[in-house]
């Protein structure tokens, strides 16, 4: 497939998923999309620390997505959230209760006074929660739109209530499916995602390496860089021991390796193909979400 064909290609569900996933890294703008995902996620952490301060791992992020999906498909209740969280296999029912309580504490959900006496009380996302998750998911829609033209109209109308609900309706369903059936080739990143700030620390290393290399090579290409454990701990509000533990996990996965003196690390060749799969799954997932959301609202 030549460059012009890649840039004008449309998303087709008829083609097998694995075939689309294997072909996606050859897209001439795939590097641009990955760099955007990494840098925009890091920028968003600094712009809106409330979301990441309270939802520091992927499991809790999925739970927030599921909560918004439930609100769009019949209502968010404690009982329903606990039941659906158990289905993900990532978040326990007990954690769902704790996260719901935390979301109330930080003003992300409010509870209807109606209910009780055997009736389930309904919780409603506040404008703060809606805005925070809209901005965070906008990053993935922006990145997917770089690769798939049909995502752009959905992205452009994501601020509209009907489109927001349509996106999260599908996104919640897909998040549960993905969590229940994780890919074996992403085991190391999936484990990292269950740890507080794990993905953020990886993104930080990727961005630092990219800056050190002048942004000229592929994202995640082998390169040496200085890593300050103390700086990462302060930046992401985690302990130094936790940062060291994350680095050991990345080292065990052969994604990074110590080089020479203390604080010097190098990205390893095994990291790049894993990143291609990781981001490819995200972009194809968002392409599917955009397609279904557009149909739901009668767009196109």
C-alpha positions in Angstrom: 0.0 0.0 0.0 1.5 3.3 -1.0 1.6 6.5 1.0 -1.5 8.1 -0.5 -3.5 4.9 -0.1 -2.5 4.8 3.6 -3.5 8.4 4.2 -6.9 8.0 2.6 -7.7 4.5 3.9 -11.0 4.0 5.8 -11.6 1.7 8.7 -13.2 -1.5 7.7 -14.6 -4.1 10.2 -14.6 -6.7 7.4 -10.8 -7.0 7.5 -9.5 -9.3 10.3 -8.4 -7.4 13.4 -5.0 -8.9 13.5 -4.3 -8.1 9.9 -5.3 -4.4 10.5 -3.1 -4.4 13.6 -0.1 -5.8 11.7 -0.5 -3.3 8.9 -1.0 -0.2 11.1 2.7 0.5 11.9 3.4 1.0 8.2 1.0 4.0 8.1 3.2 7.0 7.3 1.7 8.9 10.3 1.8 6.2 12.9 4.9 7.7 14.6 3.1 11.0 14.7 0.1 9.4 16.4 2.2 7.6 19.0 4.2 10.7 19.8 1.0 12.7 20.2 -0.5 10.1 22.6 2.6 10.2 24.8 3.1 13.9 24.9 -0.5 14.8 25.2 -1.1 12.4 28.1 1.9 13.8 30.0 0.7 17.4 29.3 -2.7 16.5 30.5 -1.4 15.1 33.8 0.1 18.5 34.5 -2.9 20.4 33.3 -5.5 18.4 35.2 -3.8 16.6 38.1 -7.1 15.9 39.9 -8.0 13.1 37.5 -4.7 11.3 37.7 -4.2 12.0 41.4 -7.4 10.0 42.1 -7.3 7.6 39.2 -3.7 6.5 39.0 -4.0 3.2 37.3 -5.7 1.8 34.2 -8.1 -0.3 36.2 -9.6 2.8 37.9 -9.6 4.6 34.6 -11.6 1.8 33.1 -14.0 2.0 36.1 -14.6 5.7 35.4 -15.3 4.9 31.8 -17.7 2.1 32.8 -19.4 4.5 35.2 -20.0 7.1 32.4 -21.1 4.3 30.1 -23.6 3.1 32.7 -24.9 6.7 33.0 -25.5 6.7 29.3 -27.2 3.3 29.3 -29.8 3.1 32.0 -28.2 4.8 35.0 -25.2 4.5 37.4 -26.0 2.7 40.6 -23.7 1.2 43.2 -25.0 -2.3 42.7 -24.7 -2.1 38.9 -21.1 -0.7 39.1 -20.0 -3.5 41.5 -21.5 -6.1 39.2 -19.9 -4.7 36.0 -16.6 -4.1 37.7 -16.4 -7.8 38.7 -17.0 -8.7 35.0 -13.8 -6.8 34.0 -11.6 -9.1 36.0 -9.4 -6.0 36.7 -11.3 -4.2 39.4 -12.9 -6.0 42.4 -16.4 -5.1 43.6 -14.8 -3.8 46.8 -12.5 -1.5 44.8 -15.5 -0.3 42.8 -17.2 0.7 46.1 -14.1 2.6 47.2 -13.7 4.3 43.9 -17.3 5.4 43.8 -16.9 6.8 47.3 -13.8 8.6 46.1 -15.5 10.0 43.1 -18.2 11.5 45.4 -15.5 12.9 47.7 -13.8 14.8 44.8 -17.0 16.0 43.3 -17.1 13.7 40.3 -20.5 12.1 41.1 -23.5 13.1 43.1 -26.2 10.8 44.6 -29.9 11.3 43.9 -31.9 11.6 47.1 -34.6 9.4 45.6 -34.1 5.8 46.3 -33.7 3.7 49.4 -36.3 1.3 50.8 -35.1 -1.4 48.5 -34.7 0.9 45.5 -31.2 1.5 44.1 -29.9 5.0 44.5 -28.7 6.5 41.2 -25.5 8.4 41.0 -24.9 11.1 38.4 -21.6 12.3 36.9 -20.9 15.9 37.6 -19.8 18.4 35.0 -16.3 18.2 36.5 -16.1 14.4 35.9 -17.6 14.7 32.4 -15.2 17.4 31.4 -12.1 15.6 32.8 -12.9 12.3 31.0 -13.9 14.2 27.8 -10.5 15.9 27.8 -8.6 12.6 28.5 -10.5 10.6 25.9 -10.1 13.4 23.4 -6.4 12.7 23.4 -7.1 9.2 22.1 -9.6 10.4 19.6 -7.2 13.0 18.4 -4.5 10.4 17.9 -6.8 8.0 16.1 -8.0 10.8 13.8 -4.5 11.2 12.6 -4.8 7.7 11.1 -8.5 7.3 10.4 -10.4 10.1 8.7 -13.8 8.9 9.9 -12.8 9.6 13.5 -12.4 13.4 13.0 -16.1 14.2 12.8 -16.8 12.3 16.0 -13.8 14.0 17.7 -15.1 17.4 16.5 -18.5 16.8 18.0 -17.3 15.1 21.2 -18.3 18.1 23.2 -22.0 17.6 22.3 -23.9 15.7 25.0 -25.4 13.2 22.5 -22.0 12.4 21.0 -20.4 12.1 24.4 -23.0 9.6 25.5 -22.7 7.7 22.3 -18.9 7.4 22.5 -18.9 6.3 26.2 -21.7 3.8 25.6 -19.5 1.9 23.1 -16.3 2.7 25.0 -17.6 1.1 28.2 -18.6 -2.0 26.4 -15.2 -2.3 24.6 -13.3 -1.6 27.8 -15.0 -4.5 29.6 -14.3 -6.8 26.7 -10.7 -5.9 26.6 -10.3 -6.2 30.3 -11.9 -9.6 30.4 -9.8 -11.0 27.5 -6.3 -9.3 27.8 -3.8 -9.9 25.0 -0.9 -12.2 26.0 1.5 -10.1 24.0 0.7 -7.1 26.2 1.1 -8.9 29.5 4.0 -6.7 30.7 2.2 -3.4 29.8 -1.1 -4.7 31.3 0.7 -5.4 34.6 2.3 -2.0 34.5 -1.1 -0.5 33.9 -2.4 -2.0 37.2 0.2 -0.1 39.2 -0.1 3.4 40.4 1.3 5.8 37.7 2.9 2.9 35.9 1.9 4.0 32.4 2.8 7.6 33.2 6.3 6.7 34.2 6.7 4.6 31.0 5.4 7.6 28.9 7.9 9.9 30.8 10.8 7.6 29.9 9.6 7.4 26.3 9.3 11.2 26.0 12.7 11.8 27.7 14.4 9.3 25.3 12.7 10.9 22.4 13.9 14.3 23.4 17.4 13.0 24.0 17.4 11.5 20.5 16.1 14.7 18.9 12.8 13.1 17.9 14.5 11.7 14.9 14.2 7.9 15.4 11.2 5.7 16.0 9.5 6.2 19.4 10.9 3.7 21.8 14.0 3.0 19.8 17.1 1.9 21.8 18.7 4.9 23.4 20.5 5.8 26.7 19.1 8.4 29.1 19.5 9.7 32.6 16.6 8.7 34.9 16.1 10.6 38.2 14.1 8.4 40.6 13.5 11.4 42.9 12.2 13.6 40.1 9.8 10.9 38.9 8.6 10.4 42.4 7.9 14.1 42.9 6.3 14.5 39.5 3.8 11.7 39.8 3.3 11.9 43.6 4.5 8.4 44.3 7.3 7.1 46.5 10.9 6.6 45.4 10.6 2.9 46.2 7.5 2.7 44.0 9.5 4.3 41.1 12.3 1.8 41.6 9.8 -1.1 41.6 8.3 0.2 38.3 11.8 0.4 36.8 12.5 -3.2 37.9 9.3 -4.3 36.3 10.3 -2.6 33.0 13.8 -4.2 33.3 12.3 -7.6 33.9 10.2 -7.2 30.8 13.5 -6.4 28.9 12.1 -2.9 28.0 14.9 -1.1 29.7 18.4 -2.0 31.1 20.9 -0.4 33.5 23.9 1.1 31.7 27.1 2.0 33.5 26.7 4.3 36.5 23.7 4.6 38.7 20.8 6.6 37.1 21.8 5.7 33.5 19.3 3.5 31.6 18.8 2.4 28.0 15.6 1.5 26.2 15.8 -2.0 24.8 14.8 -3.3 21.3 11.9 -5.4 22.8 10.1 -2.3 23.8 9.3 -1.0 20.3 7.2 -3.9 18.9 5.2 -4.0 22.2 4.5 -0.2 21.8 3.3 -0.8 18.2 0.9 -3.4 19.4 -0.2 -1.4 22.4 -0.9 1.8 20.5 -2.3 -0.1 17.5 -4.9 -1.8 19.7 -5.9 1.6 21.2 -6.2 3.3 17.8 -8.2 0.5 16.2 -10.4 0.4 19.3 -11.1 4.2 19.0 -11.7 3.8 15.3 -14.4 1.2 16.1 -15.9 3.4 18.9 -16.1 6.4 16.5 -17.8 4.3 13.8 -20.4 3.0 16.2 -20.9 6.3 17.9 -21.4 8.1 14.6 -24.1 5.5 13.6 -25.8 6.0 17.0 -26.3 9.7 16.5 -27.0 9.4 12.8 -23.8 11.1 11.7 -22.7 10.4 8.1 
